[in-house]
Amino acid sequence: MPILSNLTRPKGDPKILTTGPTVQSGAERLAKGLGWFSIGLGLTELFAARRLARGLGLYGHAPLIRAFGLREIWSGMMTLSVDKDKGLQSRVVGDGLDIAVLVSALGHGNYRRGNAAAALAMVVGITVLDVLVAKAVTAERSRPTGKPRDYRDRTGFPGGIEAVRALSR
């Protein structure tokens, strides 16, 4: 990543030599991956809706798949934003809609129900992952109930209050 960052930096800015350790937790990194996965899946659903509908035996449902693609892209963007927990929750709700449509494709009249069953198994697996990551991210971001945040040790000055006093002398 430093190479890409250095390509976009103005000429006078110092170059990035190495990056430090990440401060993101495992759940945050996994949420980021799910966000990018959601955007990729949404683009696929948006641009290949007719082919996906035909492969699953859902003829005539391409507009619904396109709508699901837009939902996936939106959920992915939310998951990559500061509101990760809201994005993950919207992914879980969207997974429920996907499951409902795929269950309807398992009927005996659908000669592609094997494809629909495989897609359903994948969506159920992703749903379990979405639920676990959403719970983990929400737990990390929540503070204990009844305990207000304590900012008494903060001054608002980068070097602390003593550095500002020394500078003013």
CNS distance restraints for C-alpha pairs under 8 A (distance, minus, plus):
assign (resid   1 and name CA) (resid   5 and name CA) 6.26 0.50 0.50
assign (resid   2 and name CA) (resid   6 and name CA) 5.97 0.50 0.50
assign (resid   2 and name CA) (resid  16 and name CA) 5.79 0.50 0.50
assign (resid   2 and name CA) (resid  17 and name CA) 6.83 0.50 0.50
assign (resid   2 and name CA) (resid  18 and name CA) 6.68 0.50 0.50
assign (resid   2 and name CA) (resid  19 and name CA) 7.09 0.50 0.50
assign (resid   3 and name CA) (resid   7 and name CA) 6.43 0.50 0.50
assign (resid   3 and name CA) (resid  16 and name CA) 7.93 0.50 0.50
assign (resid   4 and name CA) (resid   8 and name CA) 6.85 0.50 0.50
assign (resid   5 and name CA) (resid   9 and name CA) 6.49 0.50 0.50
assign (resid   5 and name CA) (resid  16 and name CA) 7.50 0.50 0.50
assign (resid   6 and name CA) (resid  15 and name CA) 5.85 0.50 0.50
assign (resid   6 and name CA) (resid  16 and name CA) 6.38 0.50 0.50
assign (resid   9 and name CA) (resid  13 and name CA) 6.38 0.50 0.50
assign (resid   9 and name CA) (resid  15 and name CA) 7.77 0.50 0.50
assign (resid  24 and name CA) (resid  28 and name CA) 5.67 0.50 0.50
assign (resid  24 and name CA) (resid  29 and name CA) 6.26 0.50 0.50
assign (resid  25 and name CA) (resid  29 and name CA) 6.30 0.50 0.50
assign (resid  26 and name CA) (resid  30 and name CA) 6.10 0.50 0.50
assign (resid  27 and name CA) (resid  31 and name CA) 6.01 0.50 0.50
assign (resid  27 and name CA) (resid 133 and name CA) 5.88 0.50 0.50
assign (resid  27 and name CA) (resid 136 and name CA) 6.18 0.50 0.50
assign (resid  27 and name CA) (resid 137 and name CA) 6.00 0.50 0.50
assign (resid  28 and name CA) (resid  32 and name CA) 6.20 0.50 0.50
assign (resid  28 and name CA) (resid 137 and name CA) 6.51 0.50 0.50
assign (resid  29 and name CA) (resid  33 and name CA) 6.35 0.50 0.50
assign (resid  30 and name CA) (resid  34 and name CA) 6.20 0.50 0.50
assign (resid  30 and name CA) (resid 133 and name CA) 7.22 0.50 0.50
assign (resid  31 and name CA) (resid  35 and name CA) 6.11 0.50 0.50
assign (resid  31 and name CA) (resid  79 and name CA) 6.60 0.50 0.50
assign (resid  31 and name CA) (resid  80 and name CA) 7.60 0.50 0.50
assign (resid  31 and name CA) (resid  84 and name CA) 7.16 0.50 0.50
assign (resid  31 and name CA) (resid  88 and name CA) 7.43 0.50 0.50
assign (resid  31 and name CA) (resid 133 and name CA) 6.53 0.50 0.50
assign (resid  31 and name CA) (resid 134 and name CA) 7.90 0.50 0.50
assign (resid  31 and name CA) (resid 137 and name CA) 7.95 0.50 0.50
assign (resid  32 and name CA) (resid  36 and name CA) 6.44 0.50 0.50
assign (resid  32 and name CA) (resid  79 and name CA) 6.65 0.50 0.50
assign (resid  32 and name CA) (resid  80 and name CA) 5.67 0.50 0.50
assign (resid  33 and name CA) (resid  37 and name CA) 6.10 0.50 0.50
assign (resid  34 and name CA) (resid  38 and name CA) 5.95 0.50 0.50
assign (resid  34 and name CA) (resid  76 and name CA) 7.23 0.50 0.50
assign (resid  34 and name CA) (resid  79 and name CA) 7.57 0.50 0.50
assign (resid  34 and name CA) (resid 130 and name CA) 7.90 0.50 0.50
assign (resid  35 and name CA) (resid  39 and name CA) 6.37 0.50 0.50
assign (resid  35 and name CA) (resid  75 and name CA) 7.20 0.50 0.50
assign (resid  35 and name CA) (resid  76 and name CA) 4.02 0.50 0.50
assign (resid  35 and name CA) (resid  77 and name CA) 6.53 0.50 0.50
assign (resid  35 and name CA) (resid  78 and name CA) 7.66 0.50 0.50
assign (resid  35 and name CA) (resid  79 and name CA) 5.03 0.50 0.50
assign (resid  35 and name CA) (resid  80 and name CA) 5.56 0.50 0.50
assign (resid  36 and name CA) (resid  40 and name CA) 6.24 0.50 0.50
assign (resid  36 and name CA) (resid  76 and name CA) 6.16 0.50 0.50
assign (resid  36 and name CA) (resid  80 and name CA) 7.64 0.50 0.50
assign (resid  37 and name CA) (resid  41 and name CA) 6.05 0.50 0.50
assign (resid  37 and name CA) (resid  76 and name CA) 7.41 0.50 0.50
assign (resid  38 and name CA) (resid  42 and name CA) 5.91 0.50 0.50
assign (resid  38 and name CA) (resid  72 and name CA) 5.32 0.50 0.50
assign (resid  38 and name CA) (resid  73 and name CA) 6.04 0.50 0.50
assign (resid  38 and name CA) (resid  75 and name CA) 6.91 0.50 0.50
assign (resid  38 and name CA) (resid  76 and name CA) 4.85 0.50 0.50
assign (resid  39 and name CA) (resid  43 and name CA) 6.16 0.50 0.50
assign (resid  39 and name CA) (resid  72 and name CA) 6.14 0.50 0.50
assign (resid  39 and name CA) (resid  73 and name CA) 4.44 0.50 0.50
assign (resid  39 and name CA) (resid  74 and name CA) 7.70 0.50 0.50
assign (resid  39 and name CA) (resid  75 and name CA) 7.84 0.50 0.50
assign (resid  39 and name CA) (resid  76 and name CA) 5.15 0.50 0.50
assign (resid  39 and name CA) (resid  77 and name CA) 7.23 0.50 0.50
assign (resid  40 and name CA) (resid  44 and name CA) 6.29 0.50 0.50
assign (resid  40 and name CA) (resid  73 and name CA) 7.66 0.50 0.50
assign (resid  41 and name CA) (resid  45 and name CA) 6.14 0.50 0.50
assign (resid  41 and name CA) (resid  69 and name CA) 7.00 0.50 0.50
assign (resid  41 and name CA) (resid  72 and name CA) 6.91 0.50 0.50
assign (resid  41 and name CA) (resid  73 and name CA) 7.75 0.50 0.50
assign (resid  42 and name CA) (resid  46 and name CA) 5.97 0.50 0.50
assign (resid  42 and name CA) (resid  68 and name CA) 7.15 0.50 0.50
assign (resid  42 and name CA) (resid  69 and name CA) 3.80 0.50 0.50
assign (resid  42 and name CA) (resid  70 and name CA) 6.01 0.50 0.50
assign (resid  42 and name CA) (resid  71 and name CA) 7.21 0.50 0.50
assign (resid  42 and name CA) (resid  72 and name CA) 4.70 0.50 0.50
assign (resid  42 and name CA) (resid  73 and name CA) 4.97 0.50 0.50
assign (resid  43 and name CA) (resid  47 and name CA) 6.07 0.50 0.50
assign (resid  43 and name CA) (resid  69 and name CA) 6.19 0.50 0.50
assign (resid  43 and name CA) (resid  70 and name CA) 7.80 0.50 0.50
assign (resid  43 and name CA) (resid  73 and name CA) 7.03 0.50 0.50
assign (resid  44 and name CA) (resid  48 and name CA) 5.51 0.50 0.50
assign (resid  44 and name CA) (resid  49 and name CA) 7.36 0.50 0.50
assign (resid  44 and name CA) (resid  69 and name CA) 7.22 0.50 0.50
assign (resid  45 and name CA) (resid  49 and name CA) 5.00 0.50 0.50
assign (resid  45 and name CA) (resid  52 and name CA) 7.30 0.50 0.50
assign (resid  45 and name CA) (resid  65 and name CA) 5.89 0.50 0.50
assign (resid  45 and name CA) (resid  66 and name CA) 5.58 0.50 0.50
assign (resid  45 and name CA) (resid  68 and name CA) 7.06 0.50 0.50
assign (resid  45 and name CA) (resid  69 and name CA) 4.66 0.50 0.50
assign (resid  46 and name CA) (resid  65 and name CA) 7.07 0.50 0.50
assign (resid  46 and name CA) (resid  66 and name CA) 4.48 0.50 0.50
assign (resid  46 and name CA) (resid  67 and name CA) 7.47 0.50 0.50
assign (resid  46 and name CA) (resid  68 and name CA) 7.88 0.50 0.50
assign (resid  46 and name CA) (resid  69 and name CA) 4.92 0.50 0.50
assign (resid  46 and name CA) (resid  70 and name CA) 6.78 0.50 0.50
assign (resid  47 and name CA) (resid  66 and name CA) 7.54 0.50 0.50
assign (resid  48 and name CA) (resid  52 and name CA) 6.15 0.50 0.50
assign (resid  49 and name CA) (resid  53 and name CA) 6.00 0.50 0.50
assign (resid  49 and name CA) (resid  62 and name CA) 4.91 0.50 0.50
assign (resid  49 and name CA) (resid  63 and name CA) 7.34 0.50 0.50
assign (resid  49 and name CA) (resid  65 and name CA) 5.59 0.50 0.50
assign (resid  49 and name CA) (resid  66 and name CA) 5.81 0.50 0.50
assign (resid  50 and name CA) (resid  54 and name CA) 6.16 0.50 0.50
assign (resid  50 and name CA) (resid  59 and name CA) 7.96 0.50 0.50
assign (resid  50 and name CA) (resid  61 and name CA) 7.78 0.50 0.50
assign (resid  50 and name CA) (resid  62 and name CA) 4.96 0.50 0.50
assign (resid  51 and name CA) (resid  55 and name CA) 6.12 0.50 0.50
assign (resid  52 and name CA) (resid  56 and name CA) 6.21 0.50 0.50
assign (resid  52 and name CA) (resid  62 and name CA) 7.78 0.50 0.50
assign (resid  53 and name CA) (resid  57 and name CA) 5.99 0.50 0.50
assign (resid  53 and name CA) (resid  58 and name CA) 4.67 0.50 0.50
assign (resid  53 and name CA) (resid  59 and name CA) 5.63 0.50 0.50
assign (resid  53 and name CA) (resid  60 and name CA) 7.37 0.50 0.50
assign (resid  53 and name CA) (resid  61 and name CA) 6.14 0.50 0.50
assign (resid  53 and name CA) (resid  62 and name CA) 5.77 0.50 0.50
assign (resid  53 and name CA) (resid  65 and name CA) 7.36 0.50 0.50
assign (resid  54 and name CA) (resid  58 and name CA) 5.92 0.50 0.50
assign (resid  54 and name CA) (resid  59 and name CA) 5.62 0.50 0.50
assign (resid  55 and name CA) (resid 112 and name CA) 6.84 0.50 0.50
assign (resid  55 and name CA) (resid 115 and name CA) 6.93 0.50 0.50
assign (resid  56 and name CA) (resid 105 and name CA) 7.24 0.50 0.50
assign (resid  56 and name CA) (resid 112 and name CA) 5.67 0.50 0.50
assign (resid  56 and name CA) (resid 113 and name CA) 6.79 0.50 0.50
assign (resid  56 and name CA) (resid 115 and name CA) 5.62 0.50 0.50
assign (resid  56 and name CA) (resid 116 and name CA) 5.13 0.50 0.50
assign (resid  57 and name CA) (resid 105 and name CA) 6.83 0.50 0.50
assign (resid  57 and name CA) (resid 110 and name CA) 5.87 0.50 0.50
assign (resid  57 and name CA) (resid 111 and name CA) 6.97 0.50 0.50
assign (resid  57 and name CA) (resid 112 and name CA) 5.15 0.50 0.50
assign (resid  57 and name CA) (resid 113 and name CA) 6.95 0.50 0.50
assign (resid  57 and name CA) (resid 116 and name CA) 7.57 0.50 0.50
assign (resid  58 and name CA) (resid  62 and name CA) 7.90 0.50 0.50
assign (resid  58 and name CA) (resid 105 and name CA) 6.64 0.50 0.50
assign (resid  61 and name CA) (resid  65 and name CA) 6.41 0.50 0.50
assign (resid  62 and name CA) (resid  66 and name CA) 6.14 0.50 0.50
assign (resid  63 and name CA) (resid  67 and name CA) 6.22 0.50 0.50
assign (resid  64 and name CA) (resid  68 and name CA) 6.21 0.50 0.50
assign (resid  65 and name CA) (resid  69 and name CA) 6.14 0.50 0.50
assign (resid  66 and name CA) (resid  70 and name CA) 6.40 0.50 0.50
assign (resid  67 and name CA) (resid  71 and name CA) 6.31 0.50 0.50
assign (resid  68 and name CA) (resid  72 and name CA) 6.13 0.50 0.50
assign (resid  68 and name CA) (resid  94 and name CA) 7.80 0.50 0.50
assign (resid  69 and name CA) (resid  73 and name CA) 6.24 0.50 0.50
assign (resid  70 and name CA) (resid  74 and name CA) 6.18 0.50 0.50
assign (resid  71 and name CA) (resid  75 and name CA) 6.07 0.50 0.50
assign (resid  71 and name CA) (resid  94 and name CA) 7.42 0.50 0.50
assign (resid  72 and name CA) (resid  76 and name CA) 6.00 0.50 0.50
assign (resid  72 and name CA) (resid  91 and name CA) 7.24 0.50 0.50
assign (resid  72 and name CA) (resid  94 and name CA) 7.55 0.50 0.50
assign (resid  73 and name CA) (resid  77 and name CA) 6.20 0.50 0.50
assign (resid  74 and name CA) (resid  78 and name CA) 6.22 0.50 0.50
assign (resid  75 and name CA) (resid  79 and name CA) 6.06 0.50 0.50
assign (resid  75 and name CA) (resid  87 and name CA) 5.01 0.50 0.50
assign (resid  75 and name CA) (resid  88 and name CA) 7.14 0.50 0.50
assign (resid  75 and name CA) (resid  90 and name CA) 5.92 0.50 0.50
assign (resid  75 and name CA) (resid  91 and name CA) 5.85 0.50 0.50
assign (resid  76 and name CA) (resid  80 and name CA) 6.24 0.50 0.50
assign (resid  76 and name CA) (resid  87 and name CA) 6.65 0.50 0.50
assign (resid  76 and name CA) (resid  91 and name CA) 7.91 0.50 0.50
assign (resid  77 and name CA) (resid  81 and name CA) 6.26 0.50 0.50
assign (resid  77 and name CA) (resid  87 and name CA) 7.42 0.50 0.50
assign (resid  78 and name CA) (resid  82 and name CA) 7.62 0.50 0.50
assign (resid  78 and name CA) (resid  83 and name CA) 6.11 0.50 0.50
assign (resid  78 and name CA) (resid  84 and name CA) 6.11 0.50 0.50
assign (resid  78 and name CA) (resid  86 and name CA) 6.84 0.50 0.50
assign (resid  78 and name CA) (resid  87 and name CA) 4.39 0.50 0.50
assign (resid  78 and name CA) (resid  88 and name CA) 7.83 0.50 0.50
assign (resid  79 and name CA) (resid  83 and name CA) 6.52 0.50 0.50
assign (resid  79 and name CA) (resid  84 and name CA) 4.21 0.50 0.50
assign (resid  79 and name CA) (resid  85 and name CA) 6.98 0.50 0.50
assign (resid  79 and name CA) (resid  86 and name CA) 7.12 0.50 0.50
assign (resid  79 and name CA) (resid  87 and name CA) 4.16 0.50 0.50
assign (resid  79 and name CA) (resid  88 and name CA) 5.83 0.50 0.50
assign (resid  80 and name CA) (resid  84 and name CA) 6.21 0.50 0.50
assign (resid  80 and name CA) (resid  87 and name CA) 7.79 0.50 0.50
assign (resid  83 and name CA) (resid  87 and name CA) 6.43 0.50 0.50
assign (resid  84 and name CA) (resid  88 and name CA) 6.08 0.50 0.50
assign (resid  84 and name CA) (resid 137 and name CA) 7.50 0.50 0.50
assign (resid  85 and name CA) (resid  89 and name CA) 6.13 0.50 0.50
assign (resid  85 and name CA) (resid 134 and name CA) 5.90 0.50 0.50
assign (resid  85 and name CA) (resid 137 and name CA) 6.18 0.50 0.50
assign (resid  85 and name CA) (resid 138 and name CA) 5.77 0.50 0.50
assign (resid  86 and name CA) (resid  90 and name CA) 6.19 0.50 0.50
assign (resid  87 and name CA) (resid  91 and name CA) 6.25 0.50 0.50
assign (resid  88 and name CA) (resid  92 and name CA) 6.37 0.50 0.50
assign (resid  88 and name CA) (resid 130 and name CA) 6.47 0.50 0.50
assign (resid  88 and name CA) (resid 131 and name CA) 7.81 0.50 0.50
assign (resid  88 and name CA) (resid 133 and name CA) 7.60 0.50 0.50
assign (resid  88 and name CA) (resid 134 and name CA) 5.38 0.50 0.50
assign (resid  89 and name CA) (resid  93 and name CA) 6.40 0.50 0.50
assign (resid  89 and name CA) (resid 130 and name CA) 7.94 0.50 0.50
assign (resid  89 and name CA) (resid 131 and name CA) 7.77 0.50 0.50
assign (resid  89 and name CA) (resid 134 and name CA) 6.39 0.50 0.50
assign (resid  90 and name CA) (resid  94 and name CA) 6.05 0.50 0.50
assign (resid  91 and name CA) (resid  95 and name CA) 6.04 0.50 0.50
assign (resid  91 and name CA) (resid 130 and name CA) 6.94 0.50 0.50
assign (resid  92 and name CA) (resid  96 and name CA) 6.45 0.50 0.50
assign (resid  92 and name CA) (resid 127 and name CA) 6.12 0.50 0.50
assign (resid  92 and name CA) (resid 130 and name CA) 6.06 0.50 0.50
assign (resid  92 and name CA) (resid 131 and name CA) 6.44 0.50 0.50
assign (resid  93 and name CA) (resid  97 and name CA) 6.66 0.50 0.50
assign (resid  94 and name CA) (resid  98 and name CA) 6.25 0.50 0.50
assign (resid  95 and name CA) (resid  99 and name CA) 6.08 0.50 0.50
assign (resid  95 and name CA) (resid 123 and name CA) 6.71 0.50 0.50
assign (resid  95 and name CA) (resid 124 and name CA) 7.78 0.50 0.50
assign (resid  95 and name CA) (resid 127 and name CA) 5.97 0.50 0.50
assign (resid  96 and name CA) (resid 100 and name CA) 6.26 0.50 0.50
assign (resid  96 and name CA) (resid 127 and name CA) 7.98 0.50 0.50
assign (resid  97 and name CA) (resid 101 and name CA) 6.39 0.50 0.50
assign (resid  98 and name CA) (resid 102 and name CA) 6.12 0.50 0.50
assign (resid  98 and name CA) (resid 123 and name CA) 7.39 0.50 0.50
assign (resid  99 and name CA) (resid 103 and name CA) 5.98 0.50 0.50
assign (resid  99 and name CA) (resid 120 and name CA) 6.28 0.50 0.50
assign (resid  99 and name CA) (resid 123 and name CA) 6.85 0.50 0.50
assign (resid  99 and name CA) (resid 124 and name CA) 7.33 0.50 0.50
assign (resid 100 and name CA) (resid 104 and name CA) 6.44 0.50 0.50
assign (resid 101 and name CA) (resid 105 and name CA) 6.56 0.50 0.50
assign (resid 102 and name CA) (resid 106 and name CA) 6.78 0.50 0.50
assign (resid 102 and name CA) (resid 116 and name CA) 5.97 0.50 0.50
assign (resid 102 and name CA) (resid 117 and name CA) 7.48 0.50 0.50
assign (resid 102 and name CA) (resid 119 and name CA) 7.43 0.50 0.50
assign (resid 102 and name CA) (resid 120 and name CA) 5.89 0.50 0.50
assign (resid 103 and name CA) (resid 107 and name CA) 7.93 0.50 0.50
assign (resid 103 and name CA) (resid 116 and name CA) 7.86 0.50 0.50
assign (resid 103 and name CA) (resid 117 and name CA) 7.98 0.50 0.50
assign (resid 103 and name CA) (resid 120 and name CA) 7.30 0.50 0.50
assign (resid 105 and name CA) (resid 110 and name CA) 6.60 0.50 0.50
assign (resid 105 and name CA) (resid 113 and name CA) 6.27 0.50 0.50
assign (resid 105 and name CA) (resid 116 and name CA) 6.18 0.50 0.50
assign (resid 106 and name CA) (resid 110 and name CA) 6.72 0.50 0.50
assign (resid 106 and name CA) (resid 113 and name CA) 5.00 0.50 0.50
assign (resid 106 and name CA) (resid 114 and name CA) 7.88 0.50 0.50
assign (resid 106 and name CA) (resid 116 and name CA) 6.39 0.50 0.50
assign (resid 106 and name CA) (resid 117 and name CA) 6.71 0.50 0.50
assign (resid 107 and name CA) (resid 113 and name CA) 7.04 0.50 0.50
assign (resid 108 and name CA) (resid 113 and name CA) 7.67 0.50 0.50
assign (resid 112 and name CA) (resid 116 and name CA) 6.57 0.50 0.50
assign (resid 113 and name CA) (resid 117 and name CA) 5.93 0.50 0.50
assign (resid 114 and name CA) (resid 118 and name CA) 6.26 0.50 0.50
assign (resid 115 and name CA) (resid 119 and name CA) 6.17 0.50 0.50
assign (resid 116 and name CA) (resid 120 and name CA) 5.99 0.50 0.50
assign (resid 117 and name CA) (resid 121 and name CA) 6.19 0.50 0.50
assign (resid 118 and name CA) (resid 122 and name CA) 6.36 0.50 0.50
assign (resid 119 and name CA) (resid 123 and name CA) 6.16 0.50 0.50
assign (resid 120 and name CA) (resid 124 and name CA) 6.10 0.50 0.50
assign (resid 121 and name CA) (resid 125 and name CA) 6.28 0.50 0.50
assign (resid 122 and name CA) (resid 126 and name CA) 6.22 0.50 0.50
assign (resid 123 and name CA) (resid 127 and name CA) 5.96 0.50 0.50
assign (resid 124 and name CA) (resid 128 and name CA) 6.33 0.50 0.50
assign (resid 125 and name CA) (resid 129 and name CA) 6.46 0.50 0.50
assign (resid 126 and name CA) (resid 130 and name CA) 6.01 0.50 0.50
assign (resid 127 and name CA) (resid 131 and name CA) 6.10 0.50 0.50
assign (resid 128 and name CA) (resid 132 and name CA) 6.26 0.50 0.50
assign (resid 129 and name CA) (resid 133 and name CA) 6.10 0.50 0.50
assign (resid 130 and name CA) (resid 134 and name CA) 5.90 0.50 0.50
assign (resid 131 and name CA) (resid 135 and name CA) 6.15 0.50 0.50
assign (resid 132 and name CA) (resid 136 and name CA) 6.22 0.50 0.50
assign (resid 133 and name CA) (resid 137 and name CA) 6.03 0.50 0.50
assign (resid 134 and name CA) (resid 138 and name CA) 5.99 0.50 0.50
assign (resid 135 and name CA) (resid 139 and name CA) 6.03 0.50 0.50
assign (resid 136 and name CA) (resid 140 and name CA) 6.17 0.50 0.50
assign (resid 137 and name CA) (resid 141 and name CA) 6.18 0.50 0.50
assign (resid 138 and name CA) (resid 142 and name CA) 6.09 0.50 0.50
assign (resid 143 and name CA) (resid 147 and name CA) 7.58 0.50 0.50
assign (resid 155 and name CA) (resid 160 and name CA) 6.17 0.50 0.50
assign (resid 155 and name CA) (resid 161 and name CA) 6.28 0.50 0.50
assign (resid 156 and name CA) (resid 160 and name CA) 7.46 0.50 0.50
assign (resid 157 and name CA) (resid 161 and name CA) 6.38 0.50 0.50
assign (resid 157 and name CA) (resid 164 and name CA) 7.39 0.50 0.50
assign (resid 159 and name CA) (resid 163 and name CA) 5.35 0.50 0.50
assign (resid 159 and name CA) (resid 164 and name CA) 7.18 0.50 0.50
assign (resid 160 and name CA) (resid 164 and name CA) 6.80 0.50 0.50
assign (resid 161 and name CA) (resid 165 and name CA) 6.25 0.50 0.50
assign (resid 162 and name CA) (resid 166 and name CA) 6.11 0.50 0.50
assign (resid 163 and name CA) (resid 167 and name CA) 6.12 0.50 0.50
assign (resid 164 and name CA) (resid 168 and name CA) 6.17 0.50 0.50
assign (resid 165 and name CA) (resid 169 and name CA) 6.40 0.50 0.50
